[in-house]
Amino acid sequence: MTAPRLSIVLSTRDRAAFLPDALRALERIESPAPWELIVVDNGSTDATPDVLRAFAASTRVAFRAVHEPRPGLSRARNAGWRAATADVIAFTDDDCYPAPDFVDAWLACFTDPAVGYAGGRITLHDPADAPVTIQLLDTPVEFVPRTFARAGVIQGANMAARRTVLDALGGFDERLGAGTPFPSEDLDFVSRAAAAGWAGRYDPRPSVAHHHRRRTPEQVEALRRGYDLGRGAYYAKCLLDPLRRAAAARVWTRSLARTLAAAPGSARARAQFAGELRGALGWLAGR
């Protein structure tokens, strides 16, 4: 086989009922470039292994299943990119449906050799789902080396990086991400890459549709509270990093001030302020 030019890493855990939809979307990708799919089973206890065996027996996609028994999205992603063989590795989730031009769009994004990491567009698959965990920017955003990365522009449901960057940074911090109290591994990776001197980009061409299935206010608020904890842990980690300390202190102080100013009239602002502080203290205590 021709060596793949792009590896797609999809991590999954106990989503046997929904995983086939994501796999079918991946099979609809069309590209003249060779690519491979790595699905990481992150210690599933349901029928996920059966789903993957059936897919392996029927698909024409260059496919491998990897088993990472230790729960945690960062652990799964690290197992996936280390098993991949391409120089550019794209990450997505088991509730995301990549567009048919997904491979070509990512390869076009990385034609510039200066780009070390990037994020893509995330649309809402089901209009009945709440409009959260999406990224609808339709213009590119450049991340300049050695600047403090903006939160939320690049999201883990649709991001990619060169293997050289993943190798140099050791991949994702396994103390962060889904499966831990602090879901901010994607932001931390982007921030470390920028601080270490790589250029990055948000590019709207690589696109996935996110089918997250959260619809009630309670589900959305639970998600946001988790992100509050993750941001707090992320900022605390940055404050301990000489490369990111000064910028993180400046950005977080301003953010906390704005949030505190809105707190008297906003339950969401109060929850965000308290959640970020809890996340920071939790991160520091864990160290």
N, C-alpha and C positions, 0 to 999 in steps of 0.2 A: 504494500500500500504506500501511496505517496504520503509523506509526513504531513500532519495537519498543520494548517496555518493558524487556526484558532481552536482553543479548547473551551467548551462550555461546561461549567461546574454548577450542578444543581444539588442542593442539600435538601434532605427530606427526613421527617420523623413522624411516624404514626399518621400518615395522610393517605392511606391506601385507597380510600374512597375517592379522593380528589386527584391523586397523582396521575392517573391515566389521561386526564384532560391536559395537563402540562406536557406529558410525553407526546401526545398527539400533536400539540402545537409545535413542538420541536421537530417532529417528523415532517411538518409542512415547510420547514426552512428550505429555501432554494439558493444554491450558490455553486458557481464553477470551482470555487476554492475548496480544497479538502479541509474538513473539520471533524472534531470528535466531541462526544458527549460523555461526561463523567457524572454519574449520579451517586451521591454519598448517602448511604442509609445510616442515619445517626442514631443507631441503637433502637430501631423501631420494635415494638412488641405486637403490632397488628400484622396484617397480611402484606405489608410492603415488600418483603423478600419475594413473595409469590408474584406480585405485580412486576417486579424487575426481572424475574426469570422469564415470565411470559413475554415481556417486551424484548428481551435479548434474543429470544427464539424467533421473533417475527420481524424485527426492524431491519431496515437497510442502513440505518445510521451507524457509524463507527462508534460503538458503545461499550462502556465498561462500568460495572457497579463496584463501588468501594464501600467497605464496612468500617465505620468508626463507632465503636461501642460506647465511648464516653459522650454523654449528652452535652450539647453546646454547639451553637451555629458556627462560632469561630473555629472550634476543633474540626467540625465537618468541612468547612471551607479550606482549612489548612491541609487536611487529608486529601481533598480533591485536587487542589493545585499542585501538590507534590506528586500526585499520580498522573497528572496531565503531561503531555509531551509537546504542546505548541509553545511558541514564544510569547503569544498573547493569550491571556486567560480571562474569560468573561464569567461573571457570577450572576446567577439569578435564583429565584425561589420556587418552591413547588406549588405556589398559587399564582404564578405568573405565566403568561402566554406570549412568547416572543413573536414578533412580526416575521413574515416569510423572508424578508431581506436582512434579518438580524446579523448573520455572519458577514455579509458584504458591508453592512453599515459599520460594524466594529472594525473591520480591516481598513476601511476608508479612514476612520478616525485615527488609526495608528500608522498611517502612511508617513506622518511627520515623526521622524526619529526622536525628536525632543520630548514627545508626549510619553510620560511614564505610566500614567493612570488616567482614568476617565469615567464619567458617568453618563447614563443615557436617560431617555424619556420614559416615564411611567404613567400610563393612562389608567382610567377606571374601567374595568371590564364590564361590570354589572351596574347599571344606573341606580339599582336599588341599594347598593352598598354606599356607605358614607364616603364622602369625598376626602378621604385621608390616605396617607401613605402613597401619595402620587406626586409626580413632578412633571408639570405641563409646560415648562419653559420651552419656547420654540426658537430661541436664539442661543448661539454658543456662549459659554462663559469660560474665560481663560484663568487658570490658577498659576500665578507667577511663582517660580521657585523661591523658597525661603521667606514666604509670606504666610500669615495665619489663615488657614482655609476657612471659608464661610460654611457654617453649619447648614445642612439640609439641601444643598445644591446637588451633591452626589449622594445617592442612596444605594444601600446594599442590594436591593432587589434588582438593580440593573447597573452594574459597574464592571470595570475591567482594568487589568494592569499587565504590564510586561513582567515576564518571569524574573528578569534581572532586579526589578524593584521588589517583588515579593521575596526573592532570595535575600536581598540586602536588608530588608526590614524584618525578616523572620515571619512574614505573613501577618495574620490577624492576631491581636492580643486575645488569648483564650480566657482571660479574666473578664472580658467584655462580650456583649452580644446575647442574643436569645439563648435561654438556658442558664443565664446568670441574672443577677438583679439589675444589670447595667447594660441596656441595649444601645451601645454606641460604638460598636467595633468598626463600622464602616467610616464614620467620621474620624475616629482615631487613626485609622490606616491612612486616609487622605491627608490628615494633618501631619503625620509623621513623614509621609512621602514629600510633602511640600517643604517641611522644615529641613529635610535631608538634602534638598536641592533639585528635586525633579519637578518638571512642569506637568501640569494636569489640565484637564478640560472637561466641561460639560458639553456634550454634543447631542442634539435632539434626534439625530438620525437613528441610532440603535434604540428600538422601542419595544416595550413589553406592556401588556394589559394585565393589571393587577386585580385578581379576583379574591379579595381578602375576606369577604363575607361578614364584615362588621356593619351592623345596621342600626343598633339602638344607641341612644345617648350614653348608656352605661358602658357599653362595649368601647365606644370611642373614648370616653373619659378614662377607662382603665388603660387603654393604649397610651394616651397622653401622659398619664401619671408614670408609666414605665419609662417613657422617653425623658420625662423630667429627671428621674433618677439617673438615667444614662448620661444626660448632659452634665449633671453635677459631678458624676464620677469622671467624665472626660475632662472637665475643666480642672478638677483636682489633680488628675494625672499630668495635665499640661503644666500646672504650677510646679510640679516636681521635676520637670524636664528643662534643663538650661536652655535648650534651643527654642522652647515655646513659652517659657515662663512669662516674660515681659508682655508679649502680645496677648496671651491668655488672660493675664490679670487685667489688662486694659479692657478687653472685649467683655469679659464676664462681669466686671464691675459695672460697666455701662448697662449691660443687659439686666443685671439684678436691680439697678436703680430704676430702670424703666418699669420693670415688673412690679417693684415695690410701690411705685407711684400709682400704678393702676390697681393695686390690691384692694383698697377700701371699697371700690365699687365693682370688683370682678372676682367671683369665686375661682375662676380659672387662673387668674393671675396669682391669687393667694396660694392655690395648689401648686402652681409652677415654682413659685419662690420657695415654698417649703420643701418641695420635692427635690429641687436642685441642691439645696443645702443638705438634705438627708443623703442624697447620692454622693455628694462630696465627702461628708463625714463617714459614710459607709465605706467608700473607697480607701480613705486614709486609715480607718480602723482595720480594714482587711489586710493592709500592708504590714 
